[in-house]
Amino acid sequence: MKLIRGRDIGSRLVGHIGAIRSHKAQRITWHSHGGFELLFLLDGEIAYEFRGKPAIQVSGGFLLVVPPKLIHRGVGNVRAPSTICGIEYNPGRHDASRNSPFTTHDLMRLETLLQRSSLTVRPFGPDLRRIVKRLFEMVEQCADHAPDSMTKARIRALSCSALVEAASDLSVARNTGPKEFIAAAIRYLENRFHEPLRIEDLVKHLGFSRARVFELFKNQTGMTPNDYLLRYRVRKAQEMLMDPEKTVTETGFAVGFSSSQYFSQVFRKYTGQTPSKYRKSLK
């Protein structure tokens, strides 16, 4: 994880901006933040759990607002492979308007909106995605050395723009369900996850070109069809591993993997544990 703190860029409004790009499961233990954390999932999928509240799953292209001081973590202490930009905002801080375009009244309204939107999953539009992606790239570039004054100004400006656009998206009631095309694709994958399924079979079933299927699927879910299928197989395997009568090898074949080695490799990528170790952790 790459991190830039608000104090490093002269912002009292921003607590931190984090850039997470993980290609395999990583540990994410219980923690909390002093301000509102806006989690923008650019790619992948991750589930969060909260002390005293239900778990929430977030897919690519969606935003989750975590309220101040709420203790949370990845489900099972694991962050699945994903690309995330997390921005902590402190609109209630007495000097939060300094070095920002916001008035105190603006920040009071934003604080109310963020509180009202806490622990809800909302899609974010292309304008906000461009801003967040640029912030993500700048954090990756600057996290290991002190940015110069103009770079600090750019990061402050982008973080304020991200908050404005997020407020706009959060204020609009949207249907967060997938479009019919994606719903059909997901039904196809989930109904046949246990089969030796090829993505070409999905493409043929939907009647679109391979490129178009991948474009639409990723725009709506933040994942490729193959990534979605593997994650779903792993979730099903986790359920089956609770049955002591079924061996690990049998479980792997039952959820569609062609070999126990490949099953173990994929399972570890998405959960951080081998299937055998996961089963032992259930006891």
C-alpha positions in Angstrom: 0.0 0.0 0.0 1.2 3.5 -0.9 0.2 6.3 1.3 0.2 10.1 1.4 -1.0 11.9 4.5 -2.9 15.2 4.4 -0.3 17.0 6.4 2.3 16.1 3.8 0.3 18.0 1.1 -0.8 20.9 3.3 -4.4 19.7 3.6 -6.4 19.8 6.9 -9.5 18.3 5.2 -7.7 15.1 4.0 -6.4 12.6 6.5 -4.7 10.3 4.0 -4.9 9.0 0.4 -4.0 5.4 -0.1 -3.3 3.4 -3.2 -3.6 -0.4 -3.0 -2.8 -2.6 -6.0 -2.8 -6.2 -4.9 -2.6 -9.2 -7.3 -3.0 -11.8 -4.5 -4.8 -11.9 -1.2 -3.3 -9.8 1.6 -3.9 -9.4 5.3 -6.1 -6.5 6.4 -6.8 -6.6 10.2 -9.1 -4.7 12.4 -8.6 -0.9 12.2 -10.5 2.4 12.1 -10.0 6.0 11.0 -10.6 9.4 12.5 -12.5 10.7 9.5 -14.8 9.3 6.8 -13.0 6.8 4.6 -14.2 6.8 1.0 -13.2 3.5 -0.6 -13.2 3.6 -4.4 -12.9 0.1 -5.8 -11.3 0.5 -9.3 -11.0 -3.2 -10.1 -11.7 -6.5 -8.4 -13.9 -7.3 -5.5 -13.6 -7.2 -1.7 -15.8 -7.9 1.3 -15.5 -5.9 4.5 -16.8 -6.7 7.9 -17.6 -4.2 10.7 -17.8 -4.5 14.5 -21.5 -4.9 15.3 -22.7 -4.5 11.7 -23.3 -6.8 8.7 -20.5 -7.4 6.2 -20.6 -5.6 2.9 -19.3 -6.7 -0.5 -17.9 -4.1 -3.0 -17.1 -4.7 -6.6 -15.1 -2.6 -9.1 -16.8 0.7 -10.1 -18.5 1.1 -6.7 -17.8 3.3 -3.7 -18.2 2.5 0.0 -18.2 5.2 2.7 -16.9 4.0 6.1 -17.8 6.4 9.0 -15.3 7.7 11.5 -14.0 5.4 14.2 -15.9 2.4 13.0 -13.7 -0.7 13.4 -13.5 -2.8 10.2 -11.4 -5.2 8.3 -11.5 -7.5 5.2 -13.7 -10.5 5.9 -11.5 -13.1 7.6 -8.6 -10.6 7.8 -8.2 -10.9 4.0 -8.2 -8.3 1.2 -8.9 -10.2 -2.1 -6.9 -9.1 -5.2 -8.1 -5.6 -6.1 -7.2 -2.1 -6.9 -8.5 0.5 -4.4 -8.1 4.2 -3.8 -9.0 5.1 -0.2 -9.4 8.7 0.8 -10.0 9.8 4.4 -11.8 13.2 4.8 -12.3 15.2 8.0 -15.0 17.7 7.1 -15.8 18.3 10.8 -12.4 19.5 11.7 -12.4 23.1 12.7 -9.7 24.1 10.2 -10.7 21.7 7.4 -11.5 24.6 5.0 -7.9 25.8 5.0 -6.2 25.3 1.6 -9.5 24.1 0.1 -12.2 25.6 -2.0 -14.9 24.8 0.6 -16.5 27.1 3.1 -17.4 25.9 6.6 -21.0 25.7 5.5 -20.0 23.5 2.5 -18.2 21.2 4.8 -21.1 20.9 7.2 -23.3 19.8 4.3 -20.7 17.4 3.1 -20.4 15.9 6.5 -24.1 15.4 6.7 -24.2 13.7 3.3 -21.3 11.4 4.1 -22.9 10.4 7.4 -26.2 9.6 5.6 -24.4 7.6 2.9 -22.2 5.6 5.3 -22.1 1.8 4.8 -24.0 2.0 1.5 -22.5 0.8 -1.8 -23.0 3.2 -4.7 -21.7 3.2 -8.3 -19.4 6.1 -9.3 -19.4 7.7 -12.7 -16.7 8.1 -15.3 -15.7 11.6 -14.3 -15.1 10.5 -10.7 -13.2 7.4 -11.9 -10.8 9.6 -14.0 -10.1 11.8 -11.0 -9.6 8.9 -8.6 -7.4 7.1 -11.0 -5.2 10.1 -11.4 -5.0 10.5 -7.6 -4.1 6.8 -7.4 -1.3 7.2 -9.9 0.1 10.3 -8.2 0.1 8.6 -4.8 2.0 5.7 -6.3 4.6 8.1 -7.8 5.0 10.3 -4.8 4.6 8.0 -1.8 8.3 7.2 -1.5 9.6 10.8 -1.7 8.3 14.2 -0.7 6.3 15.8 -3.5 7.2 19.3 -4.7 4.9 22.3 -4.0 3.1 22.1 -7.3 2.5 18.4 -7.0 1.1 19.0 -3.5 -1.3 21.6 -5.0 -2.4 19.1 -7.7 -3.1 16.4 -5.2 -5.0 18.8 -2.9 -7.1 20.0 -5.9 -7.8 16.4 -7.1 -8.8 15.3 -3.6 -11.2 18.2 -3.4 -12.6 17.4 -6.9 -13.0 13.8 -5.9 -15.1 14.8 -2.8 -17.3 17.1 -5.0 -17.9 14.4 -7.6 -18.5 11.7 -4.9 -21.0 14.0 -3.2 -22.8 14.4 -6.6 -22.9 10.6 -7.1 -24.0 9.9 -3.5 -26.8 12.4 -3.9 -28.3 10.6 -6.8 -30.5 7.6 -6.2 -29.3 5.0 -8.7 -30.1 1.4 -9.5 -27.0 -0.5 -8.4 -28.1 -3.8 -9.9 -26.3 -5.0 -13.0 -27.9 -4.4 -16.4 -29.8 -7.3 -18.0 -26.8 -8.2 -20.1 -24.5 -8.5 -17.1 -27.3 -10.3 -15.1 -27.5 -12.9 -17.9 -23.7 -13.3 -17.9 -23.5 -13.7 -14.2 -26.4 -16.2 -14.2 -24.6 -18.2 -16.9 -21.3 -18.3 -14.9 -22.9 -19.1 -11.5 -25.2 -21.9 -12.9 -22.2 -23.6 -14.6 -19.3 -22.9 -12.3 -18.9 -26.6 -11.5 -18.4 -27.4 -15.2 -15.1 -27.2 -17.2 -16.4 -23.9 -18.4 -14.5 -21.8 -21.0 -15.1 -18.0 -21.4 -15.6 -18.7 -25.1 -18.8 -20.6 -24.1 -20.1 -17.5 -22.3 -19.2 -15.3 -25.3 -21.1 -17.7 -27.6 -24.1 -17.8 -25.2 -24.4 -14.0 -25.1 -24.0 -13.5 -28.8 -21.5 -10.6 -28.6 -17.9 -10.4 -29.7 -15.3 -11.4 -27.1 -14.0 -7.8 -26.8 -17.5 -6.4 -26.3 -18.4 -9.0 -23.6 -15.1 -8.2 -21.7 -15.7 -4.5 -22.0 -19.3 -4.5 -20.8 -18.6 -7.1 -18.0 -15.6 -5.2 -16.6 -17.4 -1.8 -16.8 -20.2 -3.2 -14.7 -18.4 -5.4 -12.2 -14.8 -4.2 -12.2 -13.7 -7.8 -13.1 -13.1 -9.9 -16.2 -15.5 -12.8 -16.6 -12.7 -15.2 -15.7 -11.8 -13.4 -12.6 -15.5 -13.4 -11.5 -15.8 -17.1 -12.2 -12.6 -17.9 -10.2 -13.8 -15.8 -7.2 -17.2 -17.5 -7.3 -15.6 -21.0 -7.4 -13.5 -20.1 -4.4 -16.5 -18.9 -2.5 -18.3 -22.2 -3.3 -15.2 -24.1 -2.3 -15.1 -22.3 1.1 -18.7 -23.5 1.7 -17.9 -27.1 0.7 -14.8 -27.2 2.9 -17.0 -27.0 5.9 -18.1 -30.6 5.1 -15.4 -32.9 6.7 -16.7 -35.8 4.5 -15.4 -34.2 1.3 -11.6 -34.2 0.7 -9.8 -31.1 -0.6 -9.2 -32.7 -4.0 -12.9 -33.7 -4.3 -13.9 -30.1 -3.4 -11.6 -28.7 -6.1 -13.1 -30.9 -8.8 -16.6 -30.2 -7.5 -16.2 -26.5 -8.1 -14.8 -26.8 -11.6 -11.0 -26.9 -11.2 -9.1 -29.3 -13.4 -6.5 -30.3 -10.9 -5.9 -30.1 -7.1 -2.7 -28.1 -7.7 -4.5 -25.4 -9.7 -7.3 -25.4 -7.2 -4.8 -24.8 -4.3 -3.0 -22.1 -6.3 -6.2 -20.1 -7.1 -7.7 -20.6 -3.6 -4.5 -19.2 -2.0 -4.4 -16.3 -4.4 -7.9 -15.1 -3.3 -7.9 -16.1 0.4 -4.3 -16.0 1.5 -4.5 -19.7 2.6 -4.3 -23.1 1.1 -7.6 -25.1 1.1 -6.2 -27.4 3.8 -5.1 -24.6 6.0 -8.5 -22.9 5.5 -10.3 -26.1 6.6 -8.1 -26.3 9.7 -9.0 -22.7 10.6 -12.7 -23.6 10.7 -12.2 -26.0 13.6 
